[in-house]
Amino acid sequence: MIAQIKFNLPEEREQFDRALRADDAWLALRDVDNLCRNLLKHGGGYKTPQELAEDIRQMIADHGELL
């Protein structure tokens, strides 16, 4: 089976860019999910919700600009 996705550039450039970065977004989401799973299973060493939020944002940033 062959699947093709076509974009009408430059009009659909934003959608095209999102499709190209979908793998990075998925990997970032997987890392956040693993963090949440570990926190639920083992507890966390975060003193404040802000520390947790900063860690999550850094995980996302580590995968490249997704937004």
Secondary structure, DSSP 8 states (H G I E B T S, - for coil): --------TTTTHHHHHHHHTHHHHHHHHHHHHHHHHHHHHH----SSHHHHHHHHHHHHHHT----
